[in-house]
Each structure stands twice: as C-alpha cells, then as structure tokens.
C-alpha cells in the first residue's frame, strides 16, 4: 500500500513538473536559443553593436514571430548605441502599423531635424514584416530601439485578442447571440455591437506601449524629460527639438502645473508665420491635442492610477478615453501647453477606417507645401503665451467598441504579463 501511494505521489509530482516546464517554455522568457531561428526569412538588425550583434527577427511562422517578439522585448538592443553615446536628450516613441510609405516620410523628417543625433527613437510595432523592420533598421542618424506589441492580432489570427471564429458577429442581436452560444454573447458594447479585433487593437497597443516605455525600457532609466508620442503618418518640422526646448523652459518658468505638451495641432500651416512663436494653455482634448503629445513620468503615474477606468471605459479610441479620464479619474483636469504653430504634420489620408485609395504621394506634396509656408519662421528665439484657458472636464458621447470583458481583463493585466 505504501509503495502504491509513493508511486502515485511521484506521478503527481512529475505531472506538475511537466506543466510548469510547459508554461515556462510557452512564456518564451529567456528560453529561445540564439540559433533557433532559420536563415531563410529573418532580418538581422543593422548598425548593431555589442550585445545586439546578430539579433534576428524571424518571420517564418507565427511561433517564430512570437519568439522573436518576446526575445526582442527582453534584450532591447539599441541600434547605433556606440555611434551616439550618452544619455538621450529627447525620447520619441512612434506607434507603427503597416504603412511603409508614410513611415519613410516620418524618418526623412527626423533625419532633417536639428540635433537629431541626441534623440532616442523608439518604434513600437503591432504589425511585423521584413519591409517595416528594414525601414527602421536603416536609420543611422541616432539611437533606435524597436519594441513589439506582444498581443498583436497578427500573432493571434484565430483566437483572442484576435478574432476567434466563435466570437459573435458585430451586428448580431444579444438575444440571437445568446441562442447561438457565441463566446462573448453576454458582452456587447453600449450600442449592442460585438467587438472587432482590428478596432480594439489600437487602444490596447497605446496603453501597453505607454507602460512598457516608462517601466520596462532599460535605457529610459534615469530619463527625466518628456516622452513625445508620434504615429507613423506624422512628419516633424526641422526645428522640432528647438521648439520643444523652448516649451519645456516656458513650462518651468510660467506653467509648472501644465501636465502635458502638445507640439502638434490640426490647424494647418496657412497662419504659421503669425503663430510660429506662440503657445497657449488649455484643457486636453482628443480632437486637438493627440498629435506630438509630450508626457512626463509624473503624468504617466497619474494615468496608471486610472488603469481600471481606462480599461473598462466603452470607447475603442485611446484619445477619447484619455479625455474621459481628464477631470474624472484624474481628478484635476489635464492641462496642456500647446504649440500654436504646429511642429508636427499629419500626413495620412487613410488609416483605421479608411484603407482604400491611400495616396502617399499626396502626403509628400502636402509636406512640401507646408514646409514652404513655414521655413521662414522656424527656430524662433523665444515663445510667448497668447491664451490661458481654464482646464476643465469635457464630457463627450462614448463611441463604444470596447464592451468585451476579455479586452478589459487583458488591458488591466499588461503590467503583470510583461
């Protein structure tokens, strides 16, 4: 009897050990050997130095891509680190999907920016391709770090957070959804619609990126400046960093309670000569201040205190969700210092909702026309305040698309999963 019990206990112990080993392997943390990827369809990072030498991203299969994502996020190889030593003076974070022509325009603008050699560029990818990787890894004018959103729908095409075949169709009624037994039948959004993974991904990516950059990027330790957030279809002006420094100096002297910077706006460049030296303070609004956003570590901590609200608020847009937080969960409405003469252009003519008839050549024409209007008024000696509006909560009608409890749970647990 004792022998049988010992034998049974041994089998249980072996079973538990097997499960633990399997979970550790699945997590792929430090368990992907250097030579585990094949040479046929991988990209070696160029301009690598020291420990980054020979790091590859493998595109051969979903499993290989997942391994590459986890490995890259763990190792955090900084390109051009030896060429540009020292701490970065400015950190720019670019959220990247799959619009290579627009990304090339952004990189072209970055290369022309004054003092770009002192920047750290962080590219946060949620779409993984050789073309996009090669574009970023061709940068040689400053330090570059690539991070990869590990819950991209590309990596989970037939399961959450991608679109599970058993998910409820977007427009199915809840009654019919319950009858059919689809996975998320009990959780439509505020307007009776069910989740679409390509819609929810952007909000997920933005929140994950915010956390990962401030908490997990090694080279950011000790960095005390603002992190400026851009997207792949932005274009910065040559005096971007010059104006950023002027805004930071103005904030220190005249607006210490300004929570954020907005180096861009959506007003165009027809009036740039009159606005090029001007700034204003106001409450943060989604439609006005979501381009060229500068976020400090202090503001980041305020936002992280609102994880539950951000992750459950039924709006698939990160920026509208942020506006909702301002003056509610963030008790004091978010106050922003705004560049009246925008230092960031939005070049995209297609995106989340418009995927056809993209014309990047029009974007280049738009850039050239705007630069002609702006070039005589760049690099102002100082900035001046033109308006100081009261920062207050701006209520809006939420857009839905974020009713699924699986999205809520994943969003709230990024800190634990990274």
Order of alpha helices (4+ residues) and beta strands (2+ residues): alpha-beta-beta-alpha-beta-beta-alpha-beta-alpha-beta-alpha-alpha-beta-beta-alpha-beta-alpha-beta-alpha-beta-alpha-alpha-alpha-beta-beta-alpha-beta-alpha-alpha
